[in-house]
Amino acid sequence: MKPWTEALADNPLIAILRGLTPETALDVAGVLVESGFRILEVPLNSPRPMTSISEIAKRYGDEIVVGAGTVLSPGDVDAVVDAGGQLIVAPNMKPDVGGRAVKLGAKWCPGVFSPTEAFDALDCGASVLKFFPAEMVPPKAISAMRAVLPKDAVVAAVGGITPETMVDYYRAGSNSFGLGSALYKPDYMLADIADRATTFVEAFRALKHSQ
């Protein structure tokens, strides 16, 4: 598998594929990988998510990091890792979920909302701090928390992110983004997903080059 640090360095955008089905998983993953995505998340409230994760991991596991979102229990962590997933994303910060992910060698991305939750998550081994929902954590709040967080902490803004809203969050200190319906919905055509993916990747790379 492509190392996590390499995936982050190449493209830290996280594709959130809520509603993905096993029947379309490889086609959607292929479009995203071709567009430059290296981190894919299949939320567990999608149809048969473990099958989709397994299929994507088998086909693209050497190129990308794939895992699950909406992971709420240690048992879910076990199931995701057994399916070939290496990323555990949650909307909340539960130490037992994080502890299980770390023990199994998966990367844990818990949802946090405050400095207390952020530091507790880092203490529990979080690889990414998912500030969620981003609509309730404006860029100024990210900037203020960045002032006290470790400089090497990976901060992802998740929720309502578009190519346009990335700009202020990136300048405030977000170095990763979780992308949901602005990138993917089950009823989007593959060509539409490709266009959206390319727009996001180009927008993010332009931000990096503008530093």
N, C-alpha and C positions, 0 to 999 in steps of 0.2 A: 504493500500500500504506500502511496505517496505520503511522506511524513506530514504530520499536521502543520509543523512550522513552515514547511515548503508551500503547502496549500495556502496558508495565511499570507505568506510573502507574495505569492503569485496573484491571488485574488481573494480577499477576505469577505466577499459578499456571500451571504448564505441564502440559498434558494429554498423558500418554504413552500412545499408542494402539498398543501392541504387539499384533500379530496382526490389525490392521485390514485388511480387504479392499477392493479398489476398488468392489465391488458395494454395500458398506455405507458407504463413506467419506463421501459427501455427507450421508446421513441422520444419521450420528454427529456429523459436524462441525456440522450445523445445530442439533442438540440442544445441543451444547456452547456454540456461539456464542449461542444464545438464552438459555442459562443464565448467560452473562456471561464465558465464557472467551475469551481473546484470543491465546493462544499454544498451538499444537498441534504435537506431535511424533509423527511416524510412524517407528518404528524400522526400520532397513533389513533386519532379519530377519523382517519381516512379508511376507505374500504380495504381490508386485508393488508394492512401496512407492512407486516413482516415479510409477506411474499414480495412486495415491491422492493423493500430494502434488500432482501436476499438477491433478487434478480439484478438490481443495480450494482450491488457489491461484487457479484460474480463477473459482470461484464466490464465494469469500470473501476474496480477496487484498486488497480495499480495506478490510476490517474487522479482519483479524487478521494475525498472523505465523505462517506454517506452515513446517515444516522436517522434518529427519530426525534420528533418534537412532541410536546404535550406528554412528556414522560413523568408520571406522578408517583411511582412506587418502585422500590428496589426490584420487585418481581418483573416489572416492565423493563428495567435495565437489563436483567438477565436475558429476557426474550429478544431484546434488540441486539445485544452482543452475539447471542446464539445465531441470529439471522445474518450476521456479518457486519452489523452496524458498529461504527466507532465514534459516534457523536451522540451525546445525550442532552437534549434541549428541553427545558421546562419553563412554564410560565411563572413558577414560584421558586423559592429557595428552601429546599428540604435537605438537611444534612444527611439523612439516611440514603436518599437517592444519590447525592453526590459521593458519599462514601463508597457506595456499591460501584458506581461508575469508575471511580479512581482505582478501586481494588481490581477491577476487571481490565484496566488499562484503557478505558474509553475517555474521551474528552467531555467534560461536563460544562454545560452552558445554562446556568440557572437564571431565572428572571429576578431582578432586583429593582428596588425603587428608592433606596436611601443609602447614605454612607454606611449605616450600621449593617444593612443587609449585604452591601458590597464587600465590606471587610470580612464579615462572617463567611461569605461565600469563598473569598480568596483563602481564608484560613482552612476551609474544608476542601480545598484543592480545585476550585473552579478554574477552567482554562479560558473562559470568556464570561464577562459580566454583561448580561442581557438586560439593558434598561428598557423595561416594558410596562405598560404601553408608552411608546415614545410621545404620543400625543399629550401625555400628562407629565412628561419630563422634557421640558423645552431645552434648546441648546444652551441657554444661560445656566441652567441647572447642571447640565453635563460639564460645562466649563468649570463651575464651582467645585464639583466633585473631583474633577481631574486634578485640581490643585492639591488634593490630599491623597489621591490614590497613587499606588506605585506607578512609576513611569512606564514599566513594561506590561502593565495590565492591559488586556485586550477589552475594549469597550464597544459593545454592539448596540446600536439604536434599532429597536424593532417595533413596528406598528405604524402603519400609514406612511411608510417611507416611499418617496418617489425620487427620480433623478434630480428633481429641483430641490426637494427638501434635504437631500443629502448634503448639500453645500454647507449650510449653517451648522449642521451636526458635526460634519467633518472638521470644520474650522474650530469647533468647540472642544474637539478631542475624541470624537468617535472614530475609531479606526476599523470598524466593521459594521455591517448592516444586515439585518434580516429582512428579506423582501418577500412579501406575501402576494396579495391580490393584484398589486401593480405589475407583478411579474408573471404570476400563474393563477389560472382558475381552470377547473376541469373542462369548461366549455370553450376555452381558447383554442384556436387552431394552432398547429405546430409552427406555421409561418409567423403567426402573431407572437407566439412565445419567443421565437428566435429574434424577432425585431425588438421586443421588449428587453430581452436578455442583452442584446448587443448595445442597446441604448444605455442600460445600467452600467455595463462594463466600461464602455467608452467614457461615460460621465465620471465614473470613479477614477479611472486612470488619468483623466484630465485634472481631477482634483489633486492626485498625487504629484503630477508633474508641475502643478502650479506652486508647490511649496518652495 
